[in-house]
């Protein structure tokens, strides 16, 4: 059977970058503040750009799939493929940030990630687990590291101990690799087609809470969606849909559900300009 692996061409997928200032820097990190901005946990239809940190000295149990063992779910909705038996695609990723933006724009949402250190192993193991959790797509990244990982013998036999000791001795001679995989599922047809975050400007006084910035910042627009057709782009800020002012994630969900199938007025900020347009929202039965 032919392996469904597609090489990633960086030239075809450039990352979307936003201008950075001292007052506002947009970057996604796990549970950390970035300059004067806090990223709150809302990414449009549930996608997240957060990934678990690699832990030194991860223990690899003999005979297990570390992509499965180290999997961390990133979505609260038990996301999976819309197909009963998806033909999962394995891609060797290039630029992680650019890849994530591309997947969001192509209508996928992240199911979860795996990250660990071991000797070089086949990316096909990530695809094996991706098929098990019904992912449509899995992106795999490898990079060399000096961290070491040892296997352990679980049955306690003398022969098992000897085999593991020999394997670990051989493993110590080999270059170690940080393995990272992200698993993706295709979303249903979007009603609007945006992934957003809520931004809060941090106070100069660490003891004080920050000030929420108006609206919801768009980090990706799904291609061919109603938002894309209305010329709404990444970096814009959604302010209002119909009569609903958008201040939190629930406001957006409520608005698109309320106005689905209708042509509705939308207010958004593009640069320093507030723009009003109409968008024909999709409907979902």
N, C-alpha and C positions, 0 to 999 in steps of 0.2 A: 504494500500500500504506500502510495506516495505521501511523504510528510508534508503537511500543510504549514510550512514555514515561509514567511515573507520577510526579506531583508528590508530594513528601514532606510529610506533615502532622506537624509537631513535636508537636502536642497529643496525638496517638495513640501516640507512642513516646518516653516519658521515659527518660532514662538512669538506670541503676541505680547509685547512689552508695553508697560504704561510708564509715563514720566514719573520720576520720583522727586519729592521735595522733602524738606525738613518737617513740614507740617503733615505730610501724608505720604507714607510709603506702603505699597500694597504688595505683600508677599505672604505666602502660606507656610507656616511652620507649626509644629506640633506643640500645643499648649504653651506658646510663648508669645510675648508682645513683640511687635516689630516697630521700632522707632516710636512714633506717637499714635500708632493704630493698633487696635485689637480686632482680630478677625473672629466674628462669632460664628457658631456652628450652623450655618445654613448655606448650602450650595444648590440652589435651584430645585432640581428634582431628586435630591438626595445624594448626589455625588460628593465625594470628598477628595481633597488632594493630600490629605494627611497620610503619613506612612509610619509604621512602628520603627523604632531605632534598632539597629543591629546590636546584639549583645555579644560581647567577647566570650569565648569558650562555650558556645552553644554545643550541647551534647547530641551527637547523632547516634540514634539507636540502630543497630544493624538490621537491615531489611525493611526499614521504614522510608517513606517518601517525605523528605524534609519540607517540601513545598506545602504538603498537607499539614504536617506537624506544626509548622510555624505560621499557619494562616491566621490572620486577624480580620474579622469582618469589619467593614467600614460603612455599612449601610444598615439602617434600622428597619428596613422594610423587607428583609429576606428576599432581596432581589435575585432573580435568575432569568435565564433566557425565556423569550416568549415561545420558543420551539420546544417540543417535548424531547427531541433528541438533536440538539444543536450540532452543527458541523464546526466545532471549535477551531478557530484560527490561532496559531502560535506565531508571534512576531518577535524578532530579536530587536529590542528597542534601541534608540539612539540617544536623544536628548529627552530626559524624563519629563521636564516641564512642557516642552513642545508636544510630546506624545500625549500627555494628559489633556492639553487644550484641544488637540486634534480629535481625540476620542469624544470629548464632550460636544464639540461642534458637529461631529458625525452622528450624534444621537445616542451615544452610549452613556452608561452610568457605572461607577466603580462599585464592585461587589466587595472587594477586600484586597489584601496584600499579603505576601509572604516575604520575609527577609531573614537571612541567616548566613553564617560563615561555614564553609566546608572546603574540601578539595573540589576540583573541577568536576561537575556532574552534568548530565544531559539535560537540556532545556525541555526535552520531551516529557520529563517527569512533571514539569509544571503543567503541560498540556493534559497529562493523565488526570491530575487533580482538577484542572479546569473543567474537563468533561464530567467529572464526578459531581461537581457543584452546579453543572449546567450553565457554564459561562460561554458566551459567544466568542470571546476574544481573550487572549492572555498575552501580556507584554513581559518579556524577560530581559533583565539587565545583569551583567556580570562585571565585576571589577576586582583586580588583584588586591590582596591585603596581607599583612604580616601576622594576623591573628591565627591562632591554632585551634583546632577542634578535635576532640578525641571520642572514639566510639567506646561503648561499654558492653560487657557481656552480661546478658540478663538471665541466662540459665545456670550460671555458677559452676559449670563443669570445667575440668582441667583442660580438656581439648578446646573448649570455647574460649577460656582465658588465653591460651596460647595463640589461638587464631587472632583474637582481638589485639593482643600485644604485637604480633607481627604486622597486623594491618595498621596499627597506630604508628609503629616504627617506620613503615613504608610511607604512611601519610605525612609524617613529619618532614620527609625529604621533598615533598611536593609543595608547589606554590598554592597558597590558600586563596579562596575567592569569596567575595561578598555577593551573594545571590539575592536578587530582588525581583519579584513578580507582582504585577497588578492584574486583576481579573475583572472583566467587563461584560455587561449584559446590554443588549439593545433595548431601548425604551419604547413604549407604545408611542403612537403619533402624538406629539406635544400639542397642547392647546395654544400656548404662546411660543415656547421654545427658547427659554433663557435659563442660564445657571447664574445664581447671584449670591452675594454675601452682604452682611450688614456690617458697616464700618462704624467704629466709635473712636473719636479723637481723645487721646489720653490727656488727663489733667497734668499740669505742671507740678501739682502736689500729689505724690504717690499715694497718699492716704485718701484722696478724693476719687470718686468715680469719674470716668470720662464722659464726654458729651456725644450722644449719638448723632451721627451725620444724617441729613435728610435722605430718605429713599433707600433703595437697594441697589448696590453696585453690581453691574453685569460682568462676570468673568468669562462667559462664553455664550455665543448665540448659535443655536442648532441650525445647520444649513437647511435651506428650503422651508424653514418654519415661518409662521405668520410674522414673528419678530424680524426675521431676516428680510422678508419681503417688504417690510415697512422701513427698511434701512436703519434699524436699530443695531448697534454694533457693540463689541466688547469694549468696556471702559465707560459706556454710558451709564447713567443712573436712572432707574425707574422711579418715578415720583407718584404717579396716580394712574389708575385704570378705571374708567367710568367715574363713579362717585366714590371709589375706594382709594383713600390715601395709603400709600405703601410705606409702612414703618417697620414691619417685621415679616417673617416668612409666612405666617398665617394669613396676613393681608393679601399676599400675592395668590396663595392657593384659593382663598375665598373669592377673590376677584375673577380669576380665570374660570372657576367653576360656575360662578354666577352669570358671567357673560359669554360662556362658551357657545359657539355657533352664531354669534352676533358680531356685527361691526361696531367697535367701541372706541371711544376717544381714549388716547393714552398720552400722558405727559411724561417727558423724560428730559434729562439734562445731558447735553452733548458739549463737552468742554465747559465754557462759561455761559452757554446759552440754553434756556429752557425752551423745549420744542413740543408742540402739540400736534399729534397726528392721529389718524384712525387706523385701526388694525382689525382685520377680519379673523377672529379667533376660530380655531378648529373646534369641533364638537366630538364627544366620545360617548357612545351609548353604554 
